[in-house]
């Protein structure tokens, strides 16, 4: 953490006070926001003898003034399309089958650039998912300032359990930190272990942990009014996680339009 990550001069909450708040009820509030706005997406090979899970990622739920959207990384849907062409598969959002996702796609960007895909989703489907869901509603998405507060979440494959055939349970990875680098297309977060909060109820991230599976998850930023009233907005959709560098890259979500389309310069 460098001097650019410190609170603005004269801010009423010190770093120590912020740590105390995050270790208490405020941390629980942040966690509930992250838990409510994303679900695991995965698909398995339809084979009676070995219904193997082929891949998993994360879907962020977003309610714009016009539509209810599912948003994930474009490379997740591209991988699903490829696997579906090669073998018979079944796709699920958590516990609910969702095999018509391709027919619901609104936009898929170039995975090598923006790496975002959007699709229609409906309240009926969400009501069937065995989880309390609260899609993000603050509109429009807004990129963070470098050195300011963000939080992110996703469902990594390393935390996936398969208690029996055709069933999977996922653990949610969450992190609170600051935006390291913000460019025209992406936002970067890096694990800064010097500033980890050691909270008994929260499992700490092992060194160099493979976070594959969090692609498609939300990166949410915190903002303040001049009177220090906090509010949050979606800023990015996670695209990649590097275990060696211990960083996460998200693609900026402000290129998503309220109808689910993506800025034309990023359409594939």
PLY file of the C-alpha trace (Angstrom):
ply
format ascii 1.0
element vertex 268
property float x
property float y
property float z
element edge 267
property int vertex1
property int vertex2
end_header
0.00 0.00 0.00
1.41 3.41 -0.88
0.53 6.96 0.03
-2.12 7.08 -2.71
-4.07 4.40 -0.82
-4.44 6.49 2.32
-7.74 8.20 3.16
-8.12 11.82 2.05
-6.77 14.40 4.46
-9.37 15.30 7.08
-11.43 12.14 6.57
-13.36 11.29 9.78
-12.49 7.56 9.63
-8.88 6.55 10.20
-7.33 3.36 8.85
-7.47 1.79 12.30
-11.14 2.69 12.68
-11.86 1.29 9.24
-10.23 -2.01 10.24
-12.41 -2.18 13.35
-15.55 -1.56 11.30
-14.66 -4.18 8.71
-13.99 -6.73 11.43
-17.51 -6.16 12.76
-20.98 -5.58 11.36
-19.79 -3.50 8.40
-17.81 -6.44 7.08
-20.94 -8.57 7.32
-22.86 -5.98 5.28
-20.18 -5.98 2.57
-20.26 -9.77 2.48
-24.05 -9.85 2.11
-23.84 -7.48 -0.87
-21.32 -9.73 -2.60
-23.17 -12.93 -1.77
-26.45 -11.59 -3.12
-25.25 -10.40 -6.52
-23.44 -13.41 -7.97
-23.95 -17.13 -8.56
-21.74 -19.96 -9.83
-22.12 -21.11 -13.41
-20.85 -24.55 -14.41
-21.44 -27.38 -16.81
-20.79 -31.08 -16.74
-20.51 -33.84 -19.30
-23.73 -35.84 -19.50
-22.26 -39.27 -18.93
-23.98 -41.71 -16.58
-20.69 -43.28 -15.53
-18.66 -40.10 -15.18
-20.69 -36.84 -15.27
-17.54 -34.77 -14.91
-17.72 -31.01 -14.31
-15.83 -29.50 -17.21
-15.61 -25.86 -16.15
-17.00 -23.33 -13.72
-17.17 -19.55 -13.58
-19.29 -16.83 -12.01
-22.31 -14.79 -13.12
-22.95 -11.27 -11.81
-26.60 -10.23 -11.53
-27.39 -6.69 -12.62
-30.73 -4.88 -12.78
-30.58 -1.82 -15.02
-33.42 0.69 -15.45
-34.51 -1.44 -18.42
-33.55 -5.08 -17.91
-32.50 -7.83 -15.53
-29.16 -9.12 -16.77
-26.73 -11.90 -16.17
-23.16 -10.82 -16.85
-20.08 -13.00 -17.06
-16.68 -13.08 -18.76
-16.91 -13.61 -22.51
-14.30 -16.38 -22.37
-16.58 -18.36 -20.03
-19.38 -18.47 -22.60
-16.92 -19.11 -25.43
-15.60 -22.12 -23.51
-19.16 -23.38 -22.97
-19.97 -23.03 -26.68
-16.87 -25.04 -27.57
-17.59 -27.83 -25.06
-21.23 -27.99 -26.18
-20.13 -28.52 -29.79
-17.81 -31.36 -28.83
-20.01 -33.32 -26.42
-23.36 -33.40 -24.67
-23.30 -31.14 -21.64
-25.65 -29.64 -19.08
-25.21 -26.08 -17.83
-26.39 -24.84 -14.45
-26.62 -21.64 -12.45
-25.98 -22.99 -8.98
-28.70 -25.67 -8.56
-30.85 -24.69 -11.56
-30.51 -25.98 -15.14
-29.92 -23.19 -17.65
-29.31 -24.87 -21.00
-30.80 -22.06 -23.09
-28.21 -19.47 -22.07
-26.84 -19.10 -25.61
-30.32 -18.29 -26.90
-30.55 -15.59 -24.22
-27.24 -13.89 -25.06
-27.51 -10.17 -25.75
-23.86 -9.35 -26.40
-20.43 -10.98 -26.29
-17.36 -8.78 -26.56
-13.97 -9.80 -27.90
-12.46 -11.95 -25.08
-9.01 -10.52 -25.82
-10.23 -6.99 -25.16
-13.21 -6.27 -22.93
-14.07 -9.94 -22.14
-17.69 -9.34 -21.09
-20.86 -11.21 -22.06
-24.45 -10.30 -21.17
-27.64 -12.31 -21.34
-31.31 -12.09 -20.43
-32.34 -13.53 -17.12
-35.72 -13.46 -15.41
-37.17 -13.34 -11.91
-38.77 -16.76 -12.34
-35.39 -18.39 -12.87
-33.81 -16.49 -9.96
-36.62 -17.59 -7.66
-35.70 -21.23 -8.31
-32.06 -20.79 -7.33
-31.40 -22.03 -3.83
-29.90 -18.77 -2.59
-31.04 -15.31 -1.49
-30.27 -13.05 -4.43
-30.12 -9.26 -4.72
-29.01 -8.08 -8.17
-27.01 -4.86 -8.23
-29.29 -1.93 -9.03
-27.16 1.23 -8.76
-26.86 2.54 -12.30
-24.75 3.25 -14.31
-21.56 1.33 -13.54
-18.66 3.56 -12.58
-14.91 2.86 -12.55
-13.05 3.38 -9.27
-10.30 5.83 -8.53
-6.85 4.35 -8.16
-6.07 3.74 -4.51
-9.72 3.80 -3.43
-11.92 1.08 -1.97
-13.20 -1.89 -3.94
-14.53 -5.36 -3.18
-14.78 -8.41 -5.40
-16.18 -11.92 -5.39
-16.39 -15.14 -7.36
-16.62 -18.93 -7.12
-13.16 -20.52 -7.51
-12.86 -24.11 -8.62
-10.51 -25.01 -5.77
-13.37 -24.51 -3.30
-15.83 -26.68 -5.22
-17.20 -29.84 -3.62
-19.02 -32.62 -5.45
-20.87 -34.61 -2.77
-22.51 -36.87 -5.35
-23.12 -37.18 -9.08
-24.67 -34.14 -10.74
-24.36 -32.10 -7.54
-21.85 -29.37 -6.69
-21.36 -26.98 -3.81
-19.28 -23.84 -4.14
-17.49 -21.61 -1.68
-17.52 -17.87 -2.35
-14.20 -16.03 -2.53
-14.44 -12.40 -1.42
-11.88 -9.64 -1.01
-11.89 -6.02 0.13
-9.03 -3.79 -0.92
-8.09 -0.91 -3.15
-7.91 -0.44 -6.91
-4.26 -0.65 -7.95
-4.38 0.41 -11.61
-7.38 1.72 -13.57
-7.09 2.06 -17.36
-9.57 2.65 -20.17
-10.43 -1.05 -20.23
-9.49 -2.68 -16.94
-9.09 -2.49 -13.18
-6.42 -4.36 -11.22
-6.46 -5.55 -7.61
-3.48 -7.18 -5.89
-3.37 -9.07 -2.60
-1.48 -6.88 -0.13
-0.77 -9.34 2.68
0.76 -6.67 4.89
-2.72 -5.20 5.31
-4.75 -8.41 5.66
-7.31 -8.33 8.46
-6.88 -11.39 10.66
-10.48 -12.21 11.51
-11.23 -15.64 13.01
-14.54 -16.03 11.16
-12.94 -15.32 7.75
-10.61 -17.87 6.17
-7.44 -16.21 4.89
-6.32 -16.59 1.28
-3.44 -19.10 1.02
-0.33 -17.79 -0.78
-0.45 -18.11 -4.58
-3.89 -19.70 -4.55
-5.36 -20.55 -7.96
-8.58 -18.52 -8.19
-9.71 -19.97 -11.50
-13.52 -19.86 -11.55
-14.00 -16.29 -10.29
-14.13 -15.01 -13.88
-17.44 -13.24 -14.38
-17.67 -12.13 -10.77
-18.28 -8.52 -9.70
-15.74 -5.88 -8.82
-17.67 -3.25 -6.86
-16.34 0.19 -5.89
-17.16 2.43 -2.96
-17.67 6.16 -3.41
-18.45 9.05 -1.07
-20.41 12.26 -1.31
-18.73 15.47 -0.06
-20.49 14.81 3.28
-18.91 11.33 3.55
-22.06 9.39 2.70
-20.93 6.10 1.16
-22.51 4.34 -1.79
-21.41 1.53 -4.07
-21.58 0.73 -7.77
-20.55 -2.08 -10.07
-17.22 -1.18 -11.66
-15.95 -4.28 -13.39
-16.42 -7.92 -14.33
-13.53 -10.18 -13.33
-11.63 -11.49 -16.33
-8.51 -13.18 -14.96
-6.63 -14.06 -11.79
-2.89 -14.64 -11.68
-1.84 -16.95 -8.83
1.88 -16.17 -9.16
1.44 -12.40 -9.12
-1.52 -12.64 -6.72
-3.57 -10.15 -8.67
-7.00 -10.00 -10.28
-7.92 -8.12 -13.44
-11.49 -6.96 -14.09
-12.83 -5.43 -17.29
-14.67 -2.16 -16.90
-18.45 -2.56 -16.70
-19.30 1.01 -17.73
-19.24 -0.16 -21.36
-22.44 -2.13 -20.70
-25.58 -0.27 -21.83
-28.85 -0.42 -19.90
-30.39 -2.76 -22.52
-27.55 -5.23 -22.08
-25.72 -4.33 -25.27
-22.02 -3.46 -25.15
-20.33 -0.35 -26.53
-19.96 -0.98 -30.25
-16.17 -0.66 -30.27
-15.95 -3.82 -28.13
-18.52 -5.99 -29.87
-17.15 -9.20 -31.33
0 1
1 2
2 3
3 4
4 5
5 6
6 7
7 8
8 9
9 10
10 11
11 12
12 13
13 14
14 15
15 16
16 17
17 18
18 19
19 20
20 21
21 22
22 23
23 24
24 25
25 26
26 27
27 28
28 29
29 30
30 31
31 32
32 33
33 34
34 35
35 36
36 37
37 38
38 39
39 40
40 41
41 42
42 43
43 44
44 45
45 46
46 47
47 48
48 49
49 50
50 51
51 52
52 53
53 54
54 55
55 56
56 57
57 58
58 59
59 60
60 61
61 62
62 63
63 64
64 65
65 66
66 67
67 68
68 69
69 70
70 71
71 72
72 73
73 74
74 75
75 76
76 77
77 78
78 79
79 80
80 81
81 82
82 83
83 84
84 85
85 86
86 87
87 88
88 89
89 90
90 91
91 92
92 93
93 94
94 95
95 96
96 97
97 98
98 99
99 100
100 101
101 102
102 103
103 104
104 105
105 106
106 107
107 108
108 109
109 110
110 111
111 112
112 113
113 114
114 115
115 116
116 117
117 118
118 119
119 120
120 121
121 122
122 123
123 124
124 125
125 126
126 127
127 128
128 129
129 130
130 131
131 132
132 133
133 134
134 135
135 136
136 137
137 138
138 139
139 140
140 141
141 142
142 143
143 144
144 145
145 146
146 147
147 148
148 149
149 150
150 151
151 152
152 153
153 154
154 155
155 156
156 157
157 158
158 159
159 160
160 161
161 162
162 163
163 164
164 165
165 166
166 167
167 168
168 169
169 170
170 171
171 172
172 173
173 174
174 175
175 176
176 177
177 178
178 179
179 180
180 181
181 182
182 183
183 184
184 185
185 186
186 187
187 188
188 189
189 190
190 191
191 192
192 193
193 194
194 195
195 196
196 197
197 198
198 199
199 200
200 201
201 202
202 203
203 204
204 205
205 206
206 207
207 208
208 209
209 210
210 211
211 212
212 213
213 214
214 215
215 216
216 217
217 218
218 219
219 220
220 221
221 222
222 223
223 224
224 225
225 226
226 227
227 228
228 229
229 230
230 231
231 232
232 233
233 234
234 235
235 236
236 237
237 238
238 239
239 240
240 241
241 242
242 243
243 244
244 245
245 246
246 247
247 248
248 249
249 250
250 251
251 252
252 253
253 254
254 255
255 256
256 257
257 258
258 259
259 260
260 261
261 262
262 263
263 264
264 265
265 266
266 267
